[in-house]
Structure formats: C-alpha cells, structure tokens
Amino acid sequence: MRRTDPYGKPYYWIYGALPTDVADDGTDVGAVANDMVSITPIGLDMTEHSVQGLLRQWTFDTLLVRAAAYAGVAGARHGL
C-alpha cells in the first residue's frame, strides 16, 4: 500500500494476512505474533568487483578526460 510521509515522500506499507508459521521466539513470525515489528536487513551490492582494479589505476586527470569525453557525447545527444 502506497502512503505519503509528512514531507510528501512516498513509502510503502506491506499488508495482508498474518503469517501462519510457528511463532517461535526470535523469528519474524514470533515478533509479529507478539505485536512487535519485524525488520529484515537486506543488502544490495551491485558493485562490479571485476572493474575495481582498473579504477584504482585511474588518476584525477584520467577522470577529467573521461568526464569531458562523456559530456561531449551527452551534449551532442541533446544538441549542446
């Protein structure tokens, strides 16, 4: 369910039927069954680890050249 926070930003509230698993202590189901909040920490690592060695070789000047080249390509696409 989509909702809006006091600052006007959207957030999503998960709702539905309560889980029917065993409500053991220390589990998500146990927390919800005891009127507590269950928070699942999820990480998303989209790092392209195979490129990290190449990036370590770049200098500030390398970054400037690449940024200028990209800006030229992006600018050309937009008629700049």
C-alpha positions as CSV (number, residue, x, y, z in Angstrom):
1,M,0.0,0.0,0.0
2,R,1.5,3.3,-1.0
3,R,1.4,6.1,1.5
4,T,2.9,9.6,1.8
5,D,5.1,10.7,4.7
6,P,4.8,14.2,6.3
7,Y,7.4,15.5,3.9
8,G,5.5,14.4,0.8
9,K,7.7,11.4,0.0
10,P,6.1,8.1,-0.8
11,Y,6.7,5.0,1.3
12,Y,5.1,1.5,1.1
13,W,3.3,-0.3,3.8
14,I,3.2,-4.1,3.4
15,Y,-0.1,-5.6,4.5
16,G,-2.0,-8.8,4.1
17,A,-3.0,-11.8,6.1
18,L,-0.9,-12.6,9.1
19,P,1.7,-15.4,8.6
20,T,0.6,-18.9,9.7
21,D,4.0,-20.2,10.5
22,V,5.0,-21.2,14.1
23,A,5.5,-18.1,16.2
24,D,8.8,-19.1,17.8
25,D,10.7,-16.5,19.8
26,G,13.5,-14.9,17.8
27,T,11.7,-15.2,14.5
28,D,9.9,-12.7,12.3
29,V,6.6,-14.6,12.8
30,G,7.2,-14.6,16.6
31,A,7.8,-10.9,16.6
32,V,4.6,-10.1,14.7
33,A,2.6,-12.5,16.8
34,N,3.7,-10.6,19.9
35,D,2.7,-7.2,18.5
36,M,6.3,-6.3,17.7
37,V,7.9,-5.1,14.4
38,S,9.9,-7.4,12.3
39,I,12.7,-5.8,10.3
40,T,14.7,-7.7,7.8
41,P,18.0,-6.1,6.9
42,I,18.6,-6.6,3.2
43,G,21.7,-5.5,1.4
44,L,22.0,-5.0,-2.3
45,D,25.6,-4.9,-3.6
46,M,25.7,-4.1,-7.3
47,T,29.4,-3.3,-7.3
48,E,31.2,-4.5,-10.4
49,H,34.1,-6.0,-8.5
50,S,36.0,-7.0,-11.7
51,V,36.4,-3.3,-12.5
52,Q,37.8,-2.2,-9.2
53,G,41.5,-2.9,-10.2
54,L,41.1,-0.7,-13.3
55,L,39.6,2.1,-11.3
56,R,42.5,2.0,-8.8
57,Q,44.8,2.8,-11.7
58,W,42.9,6.0,-12.7
59,T,44.3,9.3,-11.7
60,F,42.4,12.6,-11.3
61,D,43.5,13.6,-14.8
62,T,42.1,10.3,-16.2
63,L,38.7,11.1,-14.6
64,L,38.7,14.6,-16.0
65,V,39.4,13.4,-19.5
66,R,36.7,10.7,-19.3
67,A,34.2,13.2,-17.8
68,A,34.9,15.7,-20.6
69,A,34.6,13.0,-23.2
70,Y,31.2,11.9,-21.8
71,A,30.0,15.4,-21.5
72,G,30.8,15.9,-25.2
73,V,28.9,12.8,-26.1
74,A,25.9,13.6,-23.9
75,G,25.9,17.2,-25.1
76,A,25.9,16.1,-28.7
77,R,22.9,13.9,-28.0
78,H,21.0,16.9,-26.6
79,G,22.1,19.5,-29.2
80,L,24.5,21.3,-26.9
